[in-house]
Amino acid sequence: MPTHWASAVGAAAAVCSMSSFLPQIAKIVRERDATAVSLRMYLVTVAGFSAWVVYGLMIGSWPVAASNAVCLVLSGLILALKWRLSAAEAGRAR
């Protein structure tokens, strides 16, 4: 199989992975509510994307490193919003 097909599939996969976080971010920001977001899941997700970035750099694959760096930033944003909104909710409950 020609390598351009593999590159096209890889690019499509990267775009899907990166864009998959955007609806969740938009929903959290719009509703100012992250109670449905699993803290543990996003901790593991951020750790996984961190490892993928390091792996991509170690093997010299900028597509792996770059796409996972974008996913890391977006999943980290969801995690930060979860913490921030949870802390705000805890402050209101007092």
N, C-alpha and C positions, 0 to 999 in steps of 0.2 A: 504494500500500500504506500502511495506517495506520502512524503512527510508533510506536505502542505495540508493534507486532509487531517492528519493528526494534530497539526497546529491549529487548524480551524475548530476542531472539536475541543481542544484545550482552551482556546480563547472563548468559545461559547460557554464552556463550563465555568470559567473564571468570571465571566460577566454575570451568569446566573447566580453564582455563589456570592459575589460582591453585592449585587442588587437585592438579594433576598433579605437583607437586613433593613432596607429602606422603608418598607411598609410598617415594620414594627417600630422603628424610630418615629415615623410620622404619627402613628397612633398614640404613642406615649406622649409626644410633644403636644398633639392636639387635645388629648383628654387629660393631660397632666396626671396620669395614673399608670403606675407600673406594677400594680399588685399581681397581675396575671403573669408577670415575668418571673421565671425561676432563677433565683440568685445562684444556686449551685450549678445549674446548667450553663449559665453564662460565665461563671468562674472557670469551669472546665473548657468551655469554648475558647475563651481568651487564652488559656494555657495552651490549648491545642494549636491555635493560630500562631502563638509565639514560637512554638516548636517548629511549625512549618516554615516560618520566616527564617529561623536559624538554619534549618535543613536546606532551604533554597540557597541561602548564602554559602553554606558549606560545600554544596555541590556545584556552585557557580551558575545556578539557574535563576536568572532575573525574573522570568515569568512566574515561577513558583514563589519566589520571595516577594515580588511586588503585589501579586494578586492576594496573597495571604496577609501582607501588610495592610492592604485596604480592608480586608475582612477583619483583621485585628483591631483597626481603628474603629470600624463601625460596631463591632460587637463590644468593644471597650466603651463606646459611647452609650450603648444600651445598658451596660453594667453600671456606668457612672450615673445615668438617669435613674436606674433602679435604686441605687444607694441614696442619691440626693432626694428623691421623692419619698423614699421610705423614712429617711431622717426627718423630712418636713412633716410627714404624717405622724411620726412619733412625737414630734414637738407640739403638734396641735392637740394630741391626745392627752397631754399633761395638764 
